[in-house]
Amino acid sequence: MRRCVFVLAALLALATPAAADTLTVIGAGSLEAAFSVMLRRFPAGSDTVASPEFGPSGLMREKIEAGAAADLLASADMEQARRLAASRPERMVILFTRNRLCALARQSVGLTTANLLDRLLDPAVRLATSTPGADPGGDYAWAVFARAEAVRPGARAALEAKALKLVGGGDKTPLLVPGKGAVDGVFLADRADVMLGYCSSALATARAIPELVTVSLPPELTVGPAYGMVLLNNKPVTLRFAAFVMSETGQAVLQAYGFDPVGVADPDGR
């Protein structure tokens, strides 16, 4: 029902004549590749698209709260979008895609789905995560640790204590290797043996660093990142871009970049 209301609002905006405007998007760092493509393909018409900004979702939310200009925040979780929408009923929050968490590991660790918890708990294995609070990627890693407690009592405290928060903290976690991606730098600088992160970007990192492998989490530790966008105004161009994200074209772009779309029909048309 909520999606139907949103689509009707978007169509209404399309039918309303408006002066040319500029679209400004701020998004999660994990969305940079997919949203950059989407913004280039977006049929802006007479409107223009400003250069987007990407980074840890929590820090991006704080930036908007501090006055940064933005029409839409695309977050790697639902919480940041909901916080921006709190007490502002005109701001719409929309679940627009899902992701999965994987483990990136050096081949020498011998990590598999079956032995993942054992290897993560090994004191000799250095474990890295993103920064909880500032970046949903870190919060999802902590959710994995919470699930581990149900499998092995004491695992949560042990994993939280050993986890190295090496990315996603803004100025607190500068790039470890200038000119390289944040996660790439963790391994290139030899700061960790395993890192929990999004499956959507893990394969690219593994391709860039051949000694790495990508390992799926076992079902009992799996968490399902849900991505939410919040429309910060009712400008026609904002509504049209949100509709584009939810369209078959937008969802196909997300799928091409490793995300799990929420708006694509099954092959049989359902």
Secondary structure, 3 states (H helix, E strand, C coil): CHHHHHHHHHHHHHCCCCCCCEECEEEEHHHHHHHHHHHHHCCCCCCEECCCEEECHHHHHHHHHCCCCCCEEEECCCHHHHHHHCCCCCCEEEEEEECCEEEEEEHHHCCCCCCHHHHHHCCCCCEEEECCCCCHHHHHHHHHHHHHHHHCCCHHHHHHHHCEEEECCHHHCCCCCCCCCHHHHHHHCCCCCEEEEEHHHHHHHHHHCCCEEEEECCHHHCCCCEEEEEECCCCHHHHHHHHHHHCHHHHHHHHHCCCEECCCCCCCCC
